[in-house]
Amino acid sequence: MNTNALNNICYGLFVLTAADGTKQNGCIINTVTQVTSAPVKIAITVNKSNYTTDLILKTGVFNVSVIDESADFSLFKSFGFSSGRDTDKFSDFKDFKVAENGINYICKNTNAYLSAKVVDKIDVGTHYMFIAEVTDAQVLSDVPSASYSYYHNNIKPKPKQPEQSEKTRWVCVICGYVYEGDELPDDYICPICKHPASDFRKM
Ligand code: FE
């Protein structure tokens, strides 16, 4: 079996948002699929460890904002690499509006958003798949949606070209940040995505 085949599946990228009272949170997912058209239902799959998952389990409602090709890495930094359990992801993020369901959606670098209400939940191990009926949907722009491969080729920071240097280089496999030094400290934390030394590979 060649699991690289899985890399050839085409995915989009989305900010999944949910709220509990005044606490709003969001995370990046690449798994949103329309599953039926009458009524309109979508399936999303999200890691059980995400705080956004907790909010959806509690409230049964969420929004999906469709990331478009105008997005830069800052959007992924805002929602992708930290947990809403520890931080308020909307404290420094202003490019949102509130949908009819009271949940924030992202209004910049996105071309549409959907609001949905969970009608079924499937435990798939590390993740839950939520089946949800779409309760509202709006188009925000005509910029093409960002695919996962577009993200890797155009948005994710690329490791800098090696310069004339004897120093060993270590690349963060999550965000592409490059650390230079003879040894990568065990307690090193990536300054971009906050992932630990175990997510760095020697170049
Ligand atoms: Fe990183």
Boltz pocket constraint, residues with backbone or C-beta under 6 A from the ligand:
constraints:
  - pocket:
      binder: B
      contacts: [[A, 172], [A, 173], [A, 174], [A, 175], [A, 176], [A, 177], [A, 190], [A, 191], [A, 192], [A, 193], [A, 194], [A, 195]]
      max_distance: 6.0
